[in-house]
Amino acid sequence: MIRVALLVLASTLLALGALTVFKSPDWSPWRLGVLAGEYGHWLAFVAVGVGVGAWFARGNLPLAAMTMGISAVAAVLFLKPSYQARQIAATLPGQLEAAFGAHPIERSPFAVTRLVGRDPVPAAPREIAVTPELPLDFYPAIGRAAAPCVIVIHAGGWDSGDRKQFPQFNHWLAGKGYAVAALTYRLAPKFQWPAQREDVLAAIALLKSRAGELGIDPTRLVLLGRSAGGQIAQAVGYAVNDPAIRGVIGLYAPSDLIFGYVNTHENDMLKSPALMRQFLGGTPESTRANYESASAIFHVT
């Protein structure tokens, strides 16, 4: 029984590892692709462990050999993204220097020790209430007064996520001399756009009003967001015409939600039409004003 269980587990790992090579089917949970691509170096250890277990349980040699072979292939697939990252990192410093001139690289873009090591625990941020229901986490700039402030807006498909995502990154920015304010915003479907824009603007107003106390320069703000947070950052940054917002960083963020709605289908990996309907209150036909106001492309001049 244990030999069959190991074979099934090895086969499951192989199927998951295949997502590092092949696009995830639309009907599959998209997080499986993220799991294989971003955490495959850990899953490779699991695959090797299954192979070792098959060796020690090798009462049926052909079955054991099959399990070990499948486990080995799964481990290789799981390590593929790390290998590709190492290849990119080898030429990245030179490419940056060629494109932008002298570019100080503090450490190698890729290191095996950082793949399997643990990030240092960041210093606890200061919690500040924008409203009683909407706190933000504030990371003061280290070694710098009147610092620029990076306002971080979390990801989560507009209906999940929170300001606690990636505290190590916020702490790293603070160590580089930037204050960081990681925001909370109201989530769909209970709260629809433009509630999220209002929450970001309320946070910006609070930061400006307490700039002296917090040690930030209220005229130098940058909005940064991932995915849904990037959409909010872009839509706010390009629409409000606030000269204090000096930059917007949207990481894999949708900038034209009408285009995004029309050029997909209900069962895509993210189920994105349903996410947009609950965020924006309907379809582009029924709530076009919301789609346009939430799309940065309509505000760029």
C-alpha positions as CSV (number, residue, x, y, z in Angstrom):
1,M,0.0,0.0,0.0
2,I,2.8,2.5,0.9
3,R,4.5,1.8,-2.4
4,V,1.3,2.6,-4.4
5,A,0.9,5.8,-2.2
6,L,4.4,6.9,-3.0
7,L,3.8,6.3,-6.7
8,V,0.6,8.4,-6.6
9,L,2.4,11.2,-4.7
10,A,5.3,11.2,-7.2
11,S,2.8,11.4,-10.1
12,T,1.0,14.3,-8.4
13,L,4.3,16.1,-7.9
14,L,5.2,15.5,-11.5
15,A,1.8,17.0,-12.7
16,L,2.4,20.0,-10.5
17,G,6.0,20.4,-11.7
18,A,4.8,20.3,-15.3
19,L,3.3,23.8,-14.6
20,T,6.8,25.2,-14.7
21,V,6.8,24.2,-18.4
22,F,3.2,24.3,-19.6
23,K,0.6,27.0,-19.1
24,S,-1.9,26.1,-16.4
25,P,-5.3,25.1,-17.9
26,D,-8.0,27.8,-17.5
27,W,-10.1,25.4,-15.4
28,S,-7.3,24.8,-12.9
29,P,-6.7,26.8,-9.7
30,W,-4.2,29.5,-10.8
31,R,-2.4,29.4,-7.4
32,L,-1.1,25.9,-8.3
33,G,1.0,27.6,-11.0
34,V,2.3,30.1,-8.6
35,L,3.1,27.3,-6.1
36,A,5.1,25.4,-8.7
37,G,7.0,28.4,-10.0
38,E,7.8,30.3,-6.8
39,Y,8.2,27.5,-4.3
40,G,9.3,24.7,-6.5
41,H,12.8,24.7,-4.9
42,W,11.1,23.5,-1.7
43,L,8.9,21.0,-3.5
44,A,12.0,19.6,-5.1
45,F,13.0,18.4,-1.6
46,V,9.6,16.7,-1.3
47,A,10.1,15.0,-4.6
48,V,13.5,13.7,-3.6
49,G,12.1,12.5,-0.3
50,V,9.5,10.5,-2.2
51,G,12.1,8.9,-4.3
52,V,14.2,8.0,-1.3
53,G,11.1,6.6,0.4
54,A,10.5,4.4,-2.7
55,W,14.1,3.1,-2.6
56,F,13.7,2.0,1.0
57,A,10.2,0.5,0.3
58,R,11.4,-1.3,-2.8
59,G,9.7,-4.7,-2.3
60,N,8.4,-4.4,-5.9
61,L,11.5,-3.3,-7.8
62,P,9.8,-2.1,-11.0
63,L,7.2,-0.1,-9.0
64,A,10.0,1.4,-7.0
65,A,12.1,2.3,-10.1
66,M,9.1,3.9,-11.7
67,T,8.4,6.0,-8.5
68,M,12.1,7.1,-8.3
69,G,12.2,8.0,-11.9
70,I,9.0,10.1,-11.7
71,S,10.2,11.8,-8.5
72,A,13.5,12.7,-10.2
73,V,11.8,14.3,-13.2
74,A,9.5,16.2,-10.8
75,A,12.5,17.5,-8.9
76,V,14.2,18.7,-12.1
77,L,11.0,20.5,-13.2
78,F,10.6,22.2,-9.8
79,L,14.2,23.4,-10.0
80,K,13.8,24.8,-13.5
81,P,12.6,28.3,-12.4
82,S,15.6,28.6,-10.1
83,Y,18.0,27.6,-12.8
84,Q,16.4,30.1,-15.2
85,A,16.6,32.8,-12.6
86,R,20.3,32.1,-12.1
87,Q,20.9,32.4,-15.8
88,I,19.1,35.7,-16.0
89,A,21.0,37.0,-12.9
90,A,24.3,36.2,-14.5
91,T,23.8,38.8,-17.2
92,L,21.5,41.3,-15.4
93,P,24.2,43.6,-13.9
94,G,25.8,44.0,-17.3
95,Q,22.5,44.7,-19.0
96,L,21.6,47.3,-16.4
97,E,25.0,49.0,-16.8
98,A,24.7,49.0,-20.6
99,A,21.2,50.5,-20.4
100,F,21.6,53.0,-17.6
101,G,25.3,53.6,-17.2
102,A,27.0,52.9,-13.9
103,H,24.6,50.9,-11.7
104,P,25.8,49.9,-8.2
105,I,24.9,46.2,-7.6
106,E,25.0,45.7,-3.8
107,R,24.8,41.9,-4.0
108,S,24.3,39.2,-6.6
109,P,20.8,39.2,-8.0
110,F,20.6,35.4,-7.4
111,A,21.9,33.3,-4.5
112,V,21.0,29.7,-3.5
113,T,21.3,30.7,0.1
114,R,18.5,33.3,-0.3
115,L,16.3,30.7,-1.9
116,V,16.4,28.3,1.1
117,G,17.3,30.8,3.9
118,R,14.9,32.8,6.0
119,D,14.3,36.5,5.6
120,P,15.3,38.5,8.6
121,V,12.3,39.5,10.8
122,P,11.6,43.1,10.1
123,A,11.1,45.6,12.9
124,A,7.4,46.0,13.8
125,P,5.8,48.9,12.0
126,R,3.8,51.6,13.7
127,E,0.1,51.2,13.3
128,I,-1.8,54.4,12.5
129,A,-5.5,54.6,12.0
130,V,-6.7,56.5,8.9
131,T,-10.2,55.6,10.2
132,P,-11.0,53.2,13.0
133,E,-11.6,50.5,10.4
134,L,-8.7,51.4,8.1
135,P,-5.3,51.2,9.8
136,L,-2.0,51.5,8.0
137,D,1.4,50.2,8.9
138,F,4.1,52.9,8.9
139,Y,7.8,52.1,8.6
140,P,9.9,55.2,9.3
141,A,12.9,55.9,7.1
142,I,16.1,54.7,8.7
143,G,18.7,57.4,9.0
144,R,16.9,60.1,7.0
145,A,14.7,63.0,8.0
146,A,12.0,64.5,5.8
147,A,12.1,61.3,3.7
148,P,10.1,60.5,0.6
149,C,7.3,58.2,1.4
150,V,6.3,55.0,-0.6
151,I,2.6,54.3,-0.2
152,V,2.1,50.5,-0.7
153,I,-1.3,49.2,-1.8
154,H,-1.8,45.5,-1.4
155,A,-2.9,42.8,-3.9
156,G,-5.7,40.3,-3.7
157,G,-8.1,40.6,-6.6
158,W,-9.9,43.5,-4.8
159,D,-11.7,41.1,-2.5
160,S,-8.9,39.8,-0.3
161,G,-5.4,40.6,0.9
162,D,-4.2,43.1,3.5
163,R,-1.5,45.5,4.4
164,K,0.7,42.7,6.0
165,Q,1.9,41.4,2.6
166,F,5.7,41.4,2.2
167,P,6.7,43.3,5.3
168,Q,10.4,42.4,4.5
169,F,10.2,44.5,1.4
170,N,8.7,47.4,3.3
171,H,11.5,47.1,5.9
172,W,14.1,47.0,3.1
173,L,12.8,50.2,1.6
174,A,12.9,51.9,5.0
175,G,16.5,50.8,5.3
176,K,17.2,52.6,2.0
177,G,15.9,55.9,3.4
178,Y,12.3,55.8,2.3
179,A,9.4,56.0,4.7
180,V,6.7,53.3,3.9
181,A,3.0,53.4,4.5
182,A,1.3,50.0,3.8
183,L,-2.4,50.7,3.4
184,T,-5.6,48.9,4.1
185,Y,-8.6,49.6,1.8
186,R,-12.2,48.4,1.8
187,L,-12.8,45.2,-0.1
188,A,-15.3,44.1,-2.7
189,P,-18.0,43.0,-3.1
190,K,-19.2,44.8,0.0
191,F,-17.4,48.0,-1.1
192,Q,-17.2,48.9,-4.7
193,W,-15.1,51.3,-6.6
194,P,-14.5,54.2,-6.0
195,A,-14.4,53.3,-2.3
196,Q,-10.9,52.1,-2.7
197,R,-9.8,55.4,-4.3
198,E,-11.4,57.3,-1.4
199,D,-9.4,55.1,1.1
200,V,-6.1,55.8,-0.6
201,L,-6.8,59.6,-0.8
202,A,-7.8,59.6,2.9
203,A,-4.5,57.9,3.7
204,I,-2.6,60.4,1.6
205,A,-4.3,63.3,3.4
206,L,-3.4,61.8,6.8
207,L,0.2,61.3,5.9
208,K,0.5,64.9,4.7
209,S,-1.2,66.3,7.8
210,R,1.2,64.4,10.1
211,A,4.3,64.7,7.9
212,G,6.4,66.5,10.5
213,E,5.6,64.0,13.2
214,L,6.3,61.0,10.9
215,G,9.4,62.4,9.4
216,I,8.3,62.4,5.8
217,D,8.4,65.0,3.0
218,P,4.7,65.6,2.1
219,T,5.6,66.8,-1.4
220,R,7.4,63.5,-2.4
221,L,5.1,60.5,-2.5
222,V,5.2,57.4,-4.6
223,L,2.3,55.0,-5.0
224,L,3.3,51.3,-5.3
225,G,1.0,48.4,-5.8
226,R,0.9,44.8,-7.1
227,S,-1.9,43.4,-9.2
228,A,-5.2,44.8,-7.9
229,G,-3.2,47.2,-5.7
230,G,-1.3,48.4,-8.8
231,Q,-4.6,49.1,-10.5
232,I,-5.6,51.3,-7.6
233,A,-2.2,53.0,-7.4
234,Q,-2.3,53.8,-11.2
235,A,-6.0,55.0,-11.2
236,V,-5.3,57.3,-8.2
237,G,-2.0,58.5,-9.3
238,Y,-3.1,59.5,-12.8
239,A,-6.5,60.9,-12.0
240,V,-6.1,63.1,-8.9
241,N,-3.5,65.6,-10.3
242,D,-1.7,65.8,-7.0
243,P,1.8,67.2,-7.6
244,A,3.0,65.5,-4.4
245,I,2.6,62.1,-6.1
246,R,5.9,62.0,-7.9
247,G,5.7,58.4,-9.2
248,V,3.5,55.4,-9.6
249,I,4.7,51.8,-9.7
250,G,2.2,49.2,-10.8
251,L,3.5,45.7,-10.8
252,Y,1.5,43.4,-13.2
253,A,-1.4,45.8,-12.8
254,P,-4.4,46.1,-15.2
255,S,-4.5,49.7,-16.6
256,D,-7.6,49.2,-18.9
257,L,-10.3,47.3,-17.3
258,I,-12.7,47.6,-20.2
259,F,-10.1,45.9,-22.4
260,G,-9.5,43.4,-19.7
261,Y,-13.2,42.5,-19.4
262,V,-13.8,42.2,-23.1
263,N,-10.7,40.2,-23.9
264,T,-11.2,37.3,-21.5
265,H,-13.8,34.7,-20.6
266,E,-15.7,33.6,-17.5
267,N,-13.5,30.6,-16.7
268,D,-10.1,32.1,-17.2
269,M,-7.6,31.1,-14.5
270,L,-8.3,34.2,-12.3
271,K,-12.1,34.2,-13.0
272,S,-11.4,37.9,-13.7
273,P,-14.8,38.9,-15.2
274,A,-16.5,38.0,-11.9
275,L,-13.8,39.8,-9.9
276,M,-14.3,42.9,-12.1
277,R,-18.1,42.8,-11.8
278,Q,-18.1,42.6,-8.0
279,F,-15.4,45.3,-7.8
280,L,-17.0,47.7,-10.3
281,G,-20.7,46.9,-9.8
282,G,-21.4,45.4,-13.1
283,T,-20.2,45.0,-16.7
284,P,-18.6,47.8,-18.9
285,E,-22.1,48.2,-20.5
286,S,-23.9,48.7,-17.2
287,T,-21.3,50.6,-15.2
288,R,-19.0,52.1,-17.8
289,A,-18.2,55.2,-15.7
290,N,-16.7,53.0,-13.0
291,Y,-14.7,51.0,-15.5
292,E,-13.3,54.2,-17.0
293,S,-12.5,55.9,-13.7
294,A,-10.7,52.8,-12.5
295,S,-8.6,52.5,-15.7
296,A,-5.5,54.6,-15.6
297,I,-5.3,54.6,-19.4
298,F,-8.2,57.0,-19.5
299,H,-6.4,59.5,-17.3
300,V,-3.0,59.6,-18.8
301,T,-2.3,63.0,-20.5
